Amino acid sequence: MKQVVKIGEKEYTLEFTRRSVEDAERVFNTSLARVEVETVADSFNVLKTLLYAGLVKNHPTLTKDDMEGVLDEFIGEEGFEMEGLSQDLIKFLEAVLNPKGGGRRKSLLKK
């Protein structure tokens, strides 16, 4: 799934892949599978990790240091409300982790 987002004059292409998620977790030293948010700083770190995972494939020059400014754009005046952005990014992530939706249990073991 790919989504182009325009914020002001800039365009960003969001596209999650398993590799971009792995890269983001490594760069931000956090887990997106087990999110534990105890502080506001934790919330911002998770959001930057999610954004990085969605952006890095189509914006490969982005660095960890860039993400503070990118996050500011995404939740700035011309951007998104923080809670809604978080929820939408999580939906993108879920689509990568389980692309055909739930309920299709298949076993490698013969019964």
N, C-alpha and C positions, 0 to 999 in steps of 0.2 A: 504494500500500500504506500502510495506516494502522495504528498500534499504540498502544494505551493502556498506559502503564506506571505502576504505583503504587509509590511509594517512601515508606514511612512513611505519613503522612496525605495526601501530595500526589499528584496525578495529572498525568502529562505525556502529551501526545499527539504521537507521532513520526509525521511524514509528510514524506518527501522529495519535492521537485519540482525541476525544472531551475532554476526561478527561485530557490528557497531555497538551492540549491547555489551559484549565482552570487553571491547576496547574502552567503553565509557566506565565500566565497573573498575577496570584496571587503572585508568587515568585518575579517577576520583576516589579510588580505594574504598568503594562502597558496594553493597549488594542491592540490586533492584528486585531480587527475589524475596528478600527478607528485609523490608524497610522498617527501621525503628527510628521514629522521630520523637526526640525528647526536648529539643530546643528549636527556636526559630532558625538558628544557623543550620541545624539538621535539615529542616524543610527546604531551605535554599540550596543546600548541597544536593539533595535528592532531585530537586527541580533542575539544577544545572546538569546533573548526570543524565537525566531523562532527555533534556534538550540536546546535549552533546551526542547522545546515542542516536537521536533522530536526525541530527544535522551532519555528522561527520562524513557520512558516505558521499553526500553531494557538496560538502564544503570541507574538503580534506585538509585545508590549511588552518582550520580552527584549532586553537590550543586551549588548554585548561584555563590559562590566564584570560583568554578572550571571552570566556563564558560569563563572567560577571557583567560585562557590557551587553552581551547578547541577551542575558536574562533581563537586564534593565529595559532593553527595547521591547521584549516580549510582554513584560508586565507594566510597561510605561503607558503614557497617556493614549498612544495610538495602538496599544497592544491589547492584551487579554487580562481578564480578572484572574488572579493567581489560582484560586481554587478550581475554576473551570479549566484553566490551562493544565493543571496537574491531572485532573480527571481525564482530559482528552489525550494527554501523552500516555497515561496508563492504558487507555483503550488501544492506542497504537501498539504499545508494547505487548499487550495481550494478544493482539492479532498476529504478531510475529511468533510468540511462544506457542500458540495454539491456532494455527491458520485456518483450520476447518471447523473451529468451534468445539465446544465440549460434547460429550456423549458419544464419542466414537471409539470407545475402548476396544483395543485390539491387543492380543497377547502373543508373545513370541513362543510361548510354551504350548504344546499340544495338550488337549484335555482328554 
